[in-house]
Amino acid sequence: MQKGNYQKFSTEEFVLDKEFSVWVSSPDLEKDLFWEKFLADHPEKSVQIRDAALIIKSLQPIEPKVSEQQLNQILQKVKAQDSTKSWFGYRWVRFAAGIVLIISIGSLIWLSVRSKNQFPLESANEQVMKGKVIFANGATKEFDTEQTTIKQTTSGGLTINNDTIDDNSDKETSAMNRIIIPYGKRSDITLADGTHIWLNSGSQLSYPSEFKSDSREVFLSGEAFFDVQSNPDKPFYVVTQNIRIKVLGTRFNVSSYNEDNTTQTVLVEGKVVAGTNKLFAKTIDLVPGERMIYDKSNENLSKDRVDVRLFASWVSGYLIFENEPITEVYKKLERYYNQQIAIEGSLEQITFSGKLDLKDNIKDVLENMSFASSVNVLENNGSFTIKN
């Protein structure tokens, strides 16, 4: 591309480029609507549009700030620009290059900082013995209960097992609070909007002291079950390392442990839209009884029908399995009980079906499994080894 092709912009073009750059670089799952409309009006220009999209796709995502009404206004401006004959010659490519130029020069430092802090739970696998809440101002509150109840007050503070903790963080900032639940412990959390979250062992949740914008966004590493309070004017987003889930009000389970090969979302009630944290990413709509699977190795999204009890039963204190590889069962038990389980020999071909009561101690659980799966359980000073 010749440098001179995009050195000069009229005021109208600059405003359009700036507005459109904010929108195209957002991770909003509904952004494909723009391209659908544009291609419907200009099917003969698909090559130019695809070329421009490839340029835009390399940009880092930022938060969506453009409403549907503003999006339509932008679309009308683009249509108006098309009235000049030269628009779809070098001008469309120049338009895309202008987007890159504006963001690169005007927001390079901001995007660099944003990309580093896009997902605030990168160290979610850190080994901690006690649960803790890290407030936005850096203050920390620890707790050592196996099952912890945390409630966010309307003022942004917290009660932890009925112990009221004042949050003195600056509510004008976008800094996030962080809840860390170690292996062997769990927590049920109620946010100020009424949303109820069950946080499983070895998990972390990051949330703002107050939902001030036109959306509610939390970050998750590990596993959690969500019962989201409906608010059509303020959709709820769950963001993991790889996946962004949009919901208005529903009940669903999300499992996104760093060490797992997949991220999974299982919908129990309502409807959600899930997609990867990338520009122009494929999205999947889920209805109750469906599971979305993101394969980290090939970045593939897929969905299937499942028995939701197999994925949500842990909230009620038990686990249900149906032909589950026994190695995966042991992995879940390790997290739940914070107890390492060594495996000797090859167990990959062995599966387990049944119900495990998590109120039982781990020794009883493992011995009950051994009868159903033809494996031997050896205990030595509180450590367990499984042999075929």
Number of C-alpha atoms within 10 A of each C-alpha: 9 8 8 8 15 17 11 11 14 8 9 11 16 16 13 19 24 16 17 20 21 17 23 23 24 22 21 23 23 13 19 16 11 17 16 12 13 17 13 12 11 14 12 10 15 14 10 17 19 12 14 18 17 14 14 19 17 12 19 19 21 19 13 16 13 17 11 12 9 14 17 14 13 20 18 12 14 17 14 10 18 15 9 10 9 11 15 17 11 14 19 19 21 24 23 23 20 23 25 20 18 16 20 14 9 12 12 14 12 12 18 12 11 15 13 10 11 19 16 17 20 13 10 19 18 10 10 12 15 16 23 18 22 16 23 22 14 12 12 13 12 14 15 13 13 16 18 20 17 22 22 21 20 13 12 19 18 23 16 18 13 11 11 14 14 13 19 14 18 11 17 9 12 15 17 21 22 24 24 26 29 27 23 19 23 24 25 18 23 20 22 18 16 16 17 19 22 20 28 25 26 25 27 26 27 24 21 21 29 23 18 13 10 12 16 20 19 18 21 27 27 25 22 27 25 22 19 23 18 16 14 11 9 16 17 24 20 19 24 25 20 17 22 22 22 21 23 20 20 19 22 26 21 26 22 23 21 17 8 13 12 19 22 21 25 30 26 24 17 15 18 23 18 25 23 23 22 20 23 22 18 14 19 19 15 22 16 19 16 20 25 24 21 22 16 13 8 7 11 12 21 12 16 11 14 14 16 19 14 16 23 22 15 19 18 9 12 15 20 20 19 12 10 15 16 19 18 14 17 19 14 13 22 18 18 20 15 17 17 15 18 14 15 10 8 10 15 10 8 15 17 20 16 13 16 19 15 17 9 12 10 18 15 13 16 22 15 15 22 17 11 12 15 12 17 14 20 15 11 7 5 9 12 17 15 18 15 14
